[in-house]
Amino acid sequence: MRAVVLAYHNMGIIGIRSLLSHGFEIPMVFSHTDNPEENRWFGSVAEFCREKGIPVYLPDMINAPPWPERISKTRPDLLFSFYYRSMIGQEILSIPRLGALNLHGSLLPKYRGRAPVNWVLINGESETGVTLHLMVTKPDAGDIVGQTPVQIACDDTALTLFRKLENTANELLNQLLPVIAKGVIPRRPNEIEKGSYCGKRKPEDGVINWTLPAGRIYNLVRAVTRPYPGAFSWLDGEKCFIWWAKPIDENGFSKNLPPGALRVKGEKIFPLGIENPIDVSKNLRVVVGTGEGILQLEEVEWKGCIAKGEKIFSLFRSKLLTRFA
């Protein structure tokens, strides 16, 4: 069984490795040139293919000549797309004898489109998954070949969730590829009218709206924290990244703490043998008011300094009666 592969990211490597392990012949792979402005925390498909001796190409426009003709000349039975970032036109989709298949990081028809891992966290979902589906010109709209759910923990970040999806993708491919290798492609309708579509995210989409509830802000923080661009606000005219934060109980704080207002919380020290407690605190933490609830800052980056835990108090000492913009 011959399969042309379009691949990028760790999922691309997982997909190619799975195809090889199940005896697929791969005459060519298409991938992307890395963007120097992007934090590339994932593996290189191009390097992996070169190590395996698989011809790999990095065209800017795969739908333009000469690529459709070159793909056609390999006479592929199938085409697989594993996290390839460009839309594929009908000319290429019609080339493989048995069809074109795409691996998508959600439970279709939910979260069709871009950045599903980030979006499910932003929206506070408790479940997502991995889907292999047939490709059509409309994104993530073809019949479903197979899918497996993945549970989302309340402390999952985009990175930890992506690792879960990688493991699940490997399991799903190992389940489906032996059947597909026989020329059998299971399929059921992808009822996109019952699902949802999400668009591409940009770094500037990480700006925090402090009028939202603390839980929703927390979901944004964990959805775009490292290795993604991060959630941020403005303090003293400087961008401040909130790399980690968590909602806390409001004990000791006014429920009317204004959205974006910074305050400090701590524990009083009561030394033995002293009648009146010394006015000293420990475990000093910086908290921020939101539209509903309080958010405790755990890791921030401001004016070139990264601070965690109690050290955030020292960093923000002069700003504790002010507000994030």
C-alpha positions, 0 to 999 in steps of 0.5 A: 500500500503506497501512501503520500504523506503531508505532515508537521509537528510531533503528530506528523512524526507519529503518523509516519512512524505508524505507517512504516510500522504497518508496512506502508510504502511512503514515496514522498513526504511534504512538510513545512519550513519552520517559522523562525518567529515560532517557538518550535517545541516539537520535533522536525518531520523533515529531519525524521524523514531524512534519517529514514531516507524518505524524500521530503519536500517543503513547498510554500504552495503544495496545490500549485505546479509541479506538486500535484503532477509529482504526487500523481506520478507516484500512483498513491493508494492513499494520502495522509495528512498529519497536522499539515497546516495548508488546505489541500485542493481538490486536484490533489485530494482526487489523486489517491485511489482510496482517498485522502485521510486527515488526523485531527485533534478533537472529537469531530464534529466538535472543534473543527478548524485550527488550534483545537487543543487550545480552544477546548481548554479556553472553553473549559471542556472536560473531554476532547479526542483524536479523529481520523477522517476522510478529507474534502475541500471543506476543513475537517468535514469528511466522513469519520473513519475512527476516533478516540476520546481523551479526558481533560484534567482540571490542571491540564495545560495545552502541552500536557493535553497535547501529550495525551493526544499524541499517545491516543493518536498512536493508539488510534492509528495502530487500531485503524491502519491494519484494516486500512492496509487491506483496502478497507476504510470504515466510515460514518457521517461527520455531522458538521451541523451538530459540531463547532468550528474554531479559528486560528489563534494569534499571540495577541488573542492572549490578552486577559479580560479581567471582568471575566470570572476567575475560572474563565481567566484560569482556562485562558492561562492554561490554554496558552501558557508555555510553550505557547505565547502566553496570557498577558495584561498591562502593568505600568505600561509594560506587558505582563505575562501570566504564565500560571495562576489559579482561582482561590477562596475569597476568605479575607478578601472583599468579593467586590475587589475590582477586576484587575486590582492587585492585592497581597495575601499572607499569614500573620506570625504569632511568636510564642511568649509575645502577648501581641503578634508581630506585624509580619507576614509569611507566604506572601502572595499576590492576588487579582480581582476578576469579574467573579472570584479571585485569581492568585498569581503563581508565575509572571514575567514583567519588565524582563523578570520572571517571578514565581510564588512569593517572589511575585510580591517583591516584583510587584511591591510598589504596584499592589494598590494599582490595577492591570490595564 
